[in-house]
Amino acid sequence: MRLKVLIIGGTGYIGKRLVKASLQEGHDTYVLQRSDIGVHVEKVQMLLSFKKQGAHLLIGSFNDHCSLVEAVKQVDVVICAISGVHIRTHQILLQLKLVDAIKEAGNIKRFLPSEFGMDPARMADAMEPGRVAFDDKMVVRKAIEDAGIPFTYVSANCFAGYFIGGLCQPGHILPSKDKRSFTKGSCGTLEKLIGKQLKKSSFSEQEFLNIVKDKEYAEQVGWTHYYDIFYKGCLANLEINGVDVEEASLLYPDIKYSKVEDYLRHYL
């Protein structure tokens, strides 16, 4: 079914991939263009490339309620991909303005808020400061549900781009072919591909926490996520349950999914 899809945050890491996927699926794709984009040349060029590929650019801003309402009225589906990295400014909470616009427009068949990571409903005990992002996402979820807006939450958990390529090493997205310094996870697949064993070292929980303590605030956010995943095991034995919860690979069996081995071959 062909839909009219509005993507907010279309020039970001996830957003630009969503725009590409929407166009490939044949949907009428709309991308919100900030009225105050300024001199961000790369973003302007990306937006123009979207337009060349068939996307429609809509001028709008979180600071202009009327522009959001007008943009939303033109589509069936809204997907928000604004970054959750800037937790000190609570950027995720900007979506509360989008919720108000969607509620006023009254025509949206489905809203996908900016999630795409670990399920915030499972992260109430996460370590600070990383927990702030999960808390903010739960605030947005409550607003969506209270407004009666049809929604889908996408929890991709550990992104392949961040975790597999760097073998779960904080701050690395390229795999080392010589050594590996972390305490959890498996690098057996890479060892099989390169035909040798990696030199390994590990950190105790306290050693890891000491490293986190010495990091700048922005880095602490990512490192505390690693702590929750690999020391506290928040994603271990993750079960898909509940009447409204589905495993994506079962929902979309026709999509060709990449195996870890195939993904790692890109780096060799």
C-alpha positions, -999 to +999 in steps of 0.1 A: +000+000+000+014+034-010+014+058+019+023+095+024+052+094+049+067+124+067+102+119+081+115+143+107+153+144+113+158+132+078+195+144+075+206+124+106+223+090+110+190+071+110+168+097+093+187+096+059+184+058+058+146+061+065+142+086+037+161+062+013+140+032+024+107+051+021+115+062-014+126+026-024+093+013-011+075+036-034+059+058-007+052+095-012+080+107+010+081+140+027+110+154+047+107+182+072+132+210+064+139+233+093+132+270+085+163+279+105+187+255+089+213+283+085+246+276+067+247+238+072+258+232+036+260+194+039+224+192+052+211+215+025+228+194-002+214+162+014+179+177+014+182+187-023+194+152-031+163+138-015+142+162-036+160+151-067+152+115-058+115+123-056+110+134-020+090+165-010+105+191+013+082+207+039+093+237+058+086+233+095+100+237+130+094+225+165+093+262+174+064+268+151+033+248+160+013+259+130+040+247+106+041+213+123+003+209+121+003+219+084+031+194+076+013+166+095-020+173+077-004+163+044+006+128+053-006+094+067+024+084+087+049+104+107+084+090+116+106+110+139+143+103+139+157+132+159+188+124+179+187+114+215+224+120+220+219+156+234+204+145+267+215+176+286+191+196+265+164+169+266+161+170+228+139+139+227+112+159+246+108+181+216+086+153+203+059+164+228+053+194+205+050+169+176+025+149+196+004+181+201+005+188+163-005+152+154-034+153+179-046+186+165-043+174+129-063+143+137-054+124+104-023+103+112-027+066+108+006+058+125+033+076+144+068+062+150+086+083+176+124+085+179+133+052+195+154+027+175+176+017+205+171-002+237+135-005+248+132+024+274+105+004+292+132-021+303+157+006+313+143+021+345+173+009+365+199+020+339+229+039+351+231+077+349+236+098+329+227+074+301+193+067+318+181+103+310+175+093+274+153+064+284+134+085+309+126+111+283+115+085+258+090+071+284+076+106+289+070+108+251+055+074+251+030+084+278+020+115+259+014+095+227-007+070+244-027+096+264-034+114+232-048+082+216-024+084+186-018+051+167+019+042+173+047+018+167+078+017+189+109+003+171+135-012+195+165-022+175+186-026+206+223-028+197+229-013+163+252-034+141+270-002+130+281+006+165+285-028+181+294-055+156+320-037+135+339-026+166+335-059+184+317-041+212+346-018+220+335+016+233+345+043+209+353+020+180+333+010+150+361-008+131+373-042+143+408-047+155+426-076+138+452-079+165+437-073+199+405-068+218+400-052+252+367-058+267+351-082+291+320-094+273+308-105+239+322-129+213+348-122+186+349-158+174+333-150+141+360-125+132+387-149+143+372-175+120+372-150+091+408-138+096+422-172+105+438-163+138+430-156+174+429-121+188+448-111+219+423-104+246+422-085+279+393-077+302+382-052+328+365-059+361+333-041+368+350-017+391+378-010+366+352-002+340+333+021+363+366+039+371+371+045+334+336+059+330+341+083+359+370+099+342+352+105+309+336+137+298+298+139+303+289+132+266+311+101+266+297+089+299+263+086+282+276+060+258+298+042+283+270+038+308+250+021+281+278-003+276+278-009+314+240-017+314+244-041+284+276-060+292+279-059+330+243-057+341+231-078+312+199-057+305+195-073+271+204-109+281+177-135+275+155-108+260+121-122+253+095-109+229+062-111+246+029-093+249-001-090+226+013-059+209+049-070+206+063-086+174+097-098+162+105-077+131+120-107+112+087-125+116+067-095+105+088-090+074+100-125+063+107-114+027+135-091+037+170-104+033+187-100+067+225-099+070+243-124+091+270-113+115+296-131+094+285-113+062+284-079+080+320-083+093+332-092+058+327-055+049+356-046+071+381-072+058 
